């Protein structure tokens, strides 16, 4: 963050049980350009960078979770994996968390999940750019983004209650629409 650069902090938009949380960064809206990212992915042998630009021309469904090792995030990530089978070819699904890449890969192998897990453990930049960084926890707010072939946000849902899953239907429908466009 440069000198004088102000980052928006949002209150009242995320909570868990009775704890009100502060989210850093502005919410992205349909039509916004998807911020570029470089995140870590452990492929079983090495940690490799994954950039949004590498999947240019494809539709991406990116969902963020607090941690794969919490019950709601576990269920949600399994559900996205199961939903992939009903999506048209060419749609990439990514799970993004601040979990270490090695832990993500261990979870992925144990759960037989095939879509890539991307880690933001090195930097809070992704969380700030996508408006999902929870200040109090240094974890990501639960959210879903559909990024179209032209790197524009086609759909965004920020889930306020961190104990609830996102609305899968509208996100999957947005991904299908973006793939058909």
VEXMARLUM-40275 format. One record per residue: x, y, z of N, C-alpha, C in turn; residue in one letter. Coordinates in steps of 0.001 Angstrom, whole numbers, plus 500000, padded with zeros to 6 digits. Example, Ala and Ser with C-alpha at 12.3 -4.5 7.8 and 13.67 -1.06 7.14 Angstrom:
<nodes>
      nxx      nyy      nzz     caxx     cayy     cazz      cxx      cyy      czz   r
   513190   494310   507800   512300   495500   507800   513200   496700   507800   a
   512850   497750   507080   513670   498940   507140   512900   500030   507870   s
</nodes>
This chain:
<nodes>
      nxx      nyy      nzz     caxx     cayy     cazz      cxx      cyy      czz   r
   500850   498831   500000   500000   500000   500000   500895   501230   500000   x
   500703   502077   499017   501530   503269   498883   501141   504350   499875   x
   501993   505350   500001   501733   506468   500893   500453   507174   500482   x
   499586   507389   501426   498354   508099   501168   497252   507243   500557   x
   497567   505985   500204   496565   505096   499631   495629   504609   500727   x
   494336   504759   500492   493345   504391   501493   492650   503111   501060   x
   492548   502159   501947   491848   500911   501678   490556   500925   502485   x
   489462   500665   501810   488150   500667   502451   488042   499541   503487   x
   487481   499873   504631   487147   498879   505651   485640   498896   505806   x
   485020   497712   505719   483564   497603   505790   483185   496866   507073   x
   482276   497459   507820   481771   496803   509022   480295   496492   508813   x
   479811   495500   509549   478405   495129   509457   478089   494253   508254   x
   479098   493807   507499   478875   492986   506314   479334   491550   506502   x
   479960   491241   507620   480395   489872   507890   480349   489649   509402   x
   479940   488440   509770   479880   488085   511185   479924   486569   511335   x
   480251   486138   512533   480135   484724   512896   479614   484680   514315   x
   478483   483996   514460   477774   483962   515735   477582   485409   516178   x
   478070   485811   517337   477869   487182   517795   478992   488137   517442   x
   480036   487646   516767   481201   488479   516479   481031   489228   515156   x
   481011   490564   515234   480983   491405   514041   482407   491527   513518   x
   482572   491406   512216   483894   491392   511602   484069   492584   510664   x
   485305   492992   510491   485658   494074   509573   486258   493447   508325   x
   485742   493834   507158   486258   493311   505894   487002   494442   505187   x
   488184   494120   504683   489039   495107   504037   488931   494976   502516   x
   488774   496110   501856   488671   496159   500403   487243   496419   499979   x
   487074   496919   498777   485728   497210   498294   485131   495966   497647   x
   483832   495863   497727   483140   494759   497076   483195   494941   495567   x
   483464   493842   494881   483434   493847   493423   481997   493635   492961   x
   481671   494204   491828   480313   494127   491283   480383   493640   489837   x
   479296   493053   489344   479275   492644   487937   479662   493806   487030   x
   480525   493490   486079   481042   494500   485156   482425   494996   485531   x
   482800   494883   486826   484146   495292   487243   485186   494372   486608   x
   486367   494918   486361   487471   494078   485911   487930   493242   487100   x
   488144   491952   486860   488642   491069   487917   490099   491416   488188   x
   490450   491695   489435   491849   492001   489744   492758   490803   489439   x
   493886   491091   488832   494892   490054   488569   495368   489503   489902   x
   495723   488243   489917   496315   487656   491126   497373   486644   490743   x
   498292   486434   491669   499249   485338   491599   499190   484668   492958   x
   498719   483420   492970   498542   482666   494211   499326   481361   494120   x
   499555   480739   495273   500325   479501   495320   499432   478275   495218   x
   499916   477287   494473   499249   475990   494361   500317   474919   494534   x
   500094   473988   495456   501011   472858   495638   500459   471696   494841   x
   501241   471227   493868   500769   470167   492973   501187   468768   493422   x
   501675   468644   494658   502125   467354   495170   503628   467213   495132   x
   504278   468057   494321   505738   467988   494268   506402   469351   494481   x
   505708   470424   494120   506289   471762   494275   505177   472798   494378   x
   505514   473919   495027   504587   475050   495074   504818   475861   493806   x
   503729   476070   493069   503821   476791   491797   502873   477974   491813   x
   503277   479074   491187   502381   480231   491111   501274   479985   490083   x
   500070   480433   490406   498944   480393   489480   498446   481822   489347   x
   498407   482294   488103   497956   483661   487822   496593   483611   487154   x
   495776   484598   487432   494477   484698   486761   494691   484742   485252   x
   495696   485458   484798   495952   485621   483363   496201   484286   482653   x
   496664   483283   483385   496934   481980   482771   495659   481300   482278   x
   494521   481686   482824   493253   481074   482409   492423   482049   481572   x
   493097   483034   480978   492408   484016   480133   491636   483296   479034   x
   490447   483806   478728   489607   483198   477706   488690   482119   478238   x
   488844   481776   479507   487978   480792   480147   487089   481489   481174   x
   486003   480835   481517   485162   481297   482617   485738   480683   483885   x
   485848   481495   484948   486387   481016   486224   485351   481206   487317   x
   485119   480178   488099   484295   480271   489298   485278   480192   490460   x
   485434   481311   491141   486396   481428   492238   485604   481581   493530   x
   485815   480659   494457   485135   480827   495743   486181   480888   496841   x
   485925   481773   497785   486851   481980   498893   486241   481428   500170   x
   487096   480839   500995   486660   480258   502262   487605   480694   503376   x
   487120   480629   504612   487949   480970   505769   489119   479988   505865   x
   488803   478697   505926   489802   477630   505989   489143   476313   505617   x
   489825   475511   504831   489293   474197   504437   489049   473296   505651   x
   489667   473626   506762   489608   472775   507942   488515   473182   508917   x
   487565   473974   508450   486391   474306   509258   485183   473636   508608   x
   484164   473291   509394   483056   472491   508859   482320   473095   507666   x
   481963   474361   507718   481188   474958   506624   482045   475054   505361   x
   483290   475444   505493   484186   475550   504340   484423   474183   503706   x
   484549   473171   504538   484718   471792   504077   483520   471380   503216   x
   482324   471570   503746   481094   471203   503033   480983   472004   501738   x
   481239   473294   501815   481118   474155   500643   482063   473714   499528   x
   483310   473468   499858   484301   473103   498841   483946   471757   498205   x
   483465   470821   499000   483004   469526   498451   481828   469762   497494   x
   480932   470663   497855   479761   470936   497017   480167   471544   495678   x
   481138   472472   495680   481614   473025   494409   482246   471927   493564   x
   482979   471035   494184   483588   469915   493450   482502   469062   492789   x
   481461   468730   493526   480362   467928   492980   479638   468675   491867   x
   479529   469982   491984   478818   470797   490990   479582   470920   489680   x
   480895   470733   489723   481713   470866   488506   481232   469934   487397   x
   480757   468754   487763   480326   467764   486768   479176   468288   485905   x
   478356   469177   486443   477220   469710   485704   477512   470985   484935   x
   478762   471413   484941   479126   472647   484244   479652   472342   482840   x
   479445   473254   481909   479991   473060   480560   481519   473009   480592   x
   482125   472373   479593   483599   472351   479522   484147   473778   479438   x
   485355   473954   479941   486007   475258   479835   485765   476176   481013   x
   485030   475718   482022   484847   476521   483230   485815   476004   484288   x
   486670   476877   484764   487624   476519   485813   487020   476843   487173   x
   487186   475953   488132   486741   476182   489503   487979   476259   490380   x
   488065   477287   491198   489183   477465   492124   488650   477703   493527   x
   489264   477054   494506   489020   477344   495910   490203   478160   496406   x
   489926   479292   497047   490982   480174   497534   490831   480341   499044   x
   491945   480127   499764   491973   480346   501214   493374   480785   501606   x
   493526   481158   502868   494848   481526   503367   495572   480333   503993   x
   494963   479142   503878   495646   477931   504341   496961   477763   503574   x
   497945   477146   504206   499206   476867   503520   498947   475914   502352   x
   499685   476051   501249   499465   475186   500090   499616   473698   500420   x
   500529   473362   501328   500744   471959   501688   499520   471394   502416   x
   498921   472209   503278   497714   471795   503997   496542   471667   503020   x
   496441   472597   502085   495377   472521   501082   495486   471218   500290   x
   496695   470887   499871   496893   469680   499071   496570   468428   499890   x
   496952   468423   501145   496641   467274   502016   495131   467115   502132   x
   494414   468218   502352   492952   468173   502425   492370   467682   501109   x
   492882   468213   499998   492386   467883   498670   492542   466384   498378   x
   493678   465824   498698   493919   464397   498468   493008   463559   499361   x
   492904   463912   500622   492058   463182   501563   490605   463183   501118   x
   490146   464315   500587   488740   464466   500192   488480   464117   498726   x
   489523   463736   497990   489404   463391   496570   488762   464526   495770   x
   489241   465735   496012   488781   466923   495300   489807   467226   494216   x
   489346   467413   492996   490255   467574   491850   490518   469018   491442   x
   489575   469945   491727   489817   471322   491272   490915   471970   492117   x
   491636   472943   491550   492788   473535   492232   492426   474321   493496   x
   493274   474167   494493   493234   474958   495723   494332   476002   495581   x
   493992   477262   495790   494957   478347   495671   495118   479023   497029   x
   496362   479294   497380   496670   479849   498699   497118   481306   498610   x
   496576   482119   499513   496961   483524   499626   497878   483740   500840   x
   498506   482676   501321   499261   482744   502574   500397   483765   502554   x
   500953   484071   501411   502096   484991   501331   501713   486451   501492   x
   500470   486765   501093   500098   488174   501023   498603   488350   501237   x
   498246   489499   501773   496837   489849   501944   496276   490528   500693   x
   497091   490687   499647   496688   491474   498481   495427   490938   497804   x
   495338   489632   497596   494137   489068   496978   492909   489430   497812   x
   492998   489245   499117   491886   489559   500010   491460   491014   499916   x
   492429   491912   499833   492125   493346   499698   491502   493638   498331   x
   492103   493087   497273   491645   493373   495910   490238   492850   495644   x
   489904   491708   496233   488583   491111   496023   487594   491482   497132   x
   488054   492272   498111   487173   492758   499173   486718   491669   500122   x
   487624   490718   500437   487249   489579   501288   488193   489351   502472   x
   489099   490266   502738   490049   490072   503841   489396   490448   505161   x
   489255   489473   506050   488690   489726   507376   489824   490194   508282   x
   489732   491432   508688   490790   492085   509472   491081   491345   510779   x
   490047   491011   511531   490242   490402   512854   490858   489007   512779   x
   490595   488279   511740   491046   486880   511639   492244   486679   510725   x
   492508   487657   509823   493480   487484   508728   493161   486216   507940   x
   491877   486077   507659   491350   485002   506809   490430   485657   505785   x
   489951   484868   504840   489076   485396   503800   487610   485188   504146   x
   486818   486188   503818   485364   486092   503953   484860   485108   502902   x
   483820   484394   503232   483186   483488   502284   482570   484325   501157   x
   482918   483982   499918   482405   484704   498756   482513   483819   497527   x
   481775   484197   496483   481829   483496   495198   481887   484541   494098   x
   482795   484320   493143   482936   485204   491993   482907   484363   490727   x
   482156   484814   489744   482252   484240   488407   482931   485298   487548   x
   484036   484899   486937   484820   485793   486091   484648   485310   484649   x
   484203   486202   483781   483927   485800   482402   485207   485693   481572   x
   485045   485340   480315   486180   485135   479403   487003   486400   479172   x
   486409   487547   479471   487077   488836   479250   487593   489440   480563   x
   487694   488602   481587   488213   489000   482902   487350   490038   483601   x
   486059   489973   483359   485089   490832   484031   484307   490001   485041   x
   483928   490632   486132   483094   489958   487129   481694   489818   486532   x
   481240   488577   486400   479892   488306   485888   478917   488101   487042   x
   479454   487721   488214   478617   487444   489383   479492   487565   490612   x
   478942   488120   491674   479655   488194   492957   478656   488052   494088   x
   478976   487188   495024   478182   487070   496249   479142   487083   497431   x
   478913   488010   498341   479657   488081   499602   478724   487547   500678   x
   479137   486489   501351   478294   485864   502366   478579   486529   503708   x
   477557   487126   504304   477736   487839   505570   477963   486872   506735   x
   477100   485881   506871   477174   484921   507979   478195   483843   507635   x
   479314   483859   508322   480392   482926   508023   480061   481480   508405   x
   478912   481277   509018   478450   479918   509350   477477   479385   508298   x
   477274   480139   507208   476340   479736   506148   477087   479524   504832   x
   476540   478650   504033   477079   478412   502699   476553   479479   501736   x
   477223   479656   500606   476732   480617   499606   475507   480056   498884   x
   474917   480877   498037   473818   480445   497167   474446   479824   495917   x
   474453   478499   495861   475118   477809   494753   474411   478041   493419   x
   473087   477950   493411   472319   478021   492170   472609   479245   491324   x
   472494   480460   491879   472759   481658   491073   474201   481718   490542   x
   475163   481274   491323   476561   481289   490874   476769   480301   489726   x
   476205   479112   489858   476346   478114   488794   475645   478580   487522   x
   474476   479191   487680   473749   479714   486518   474543   480839   485850   x
   475164   481706   486639   475989   482786   486086   477184   482213   485319   x
   477776   481146   485842   478910   480498   485142   478440   479915   483812   x
   477283   479267   483813   476733   478707   482569   476447   479814   481546   x
   475845   480906   482010   475547   482028   481108   476837   482615   480522   x
   477842   482778   481368   479117   483338   480913   479787   482396   479899   x
   479650   481093   480109   480251   480124   479177   479528   480136   477836   x
   478238   480425   477845   477445   480433   476616   477598   481736   475832   x
   478103   482760   476475   478215   484083   475821   479365   484116   474826   x
</nodes>
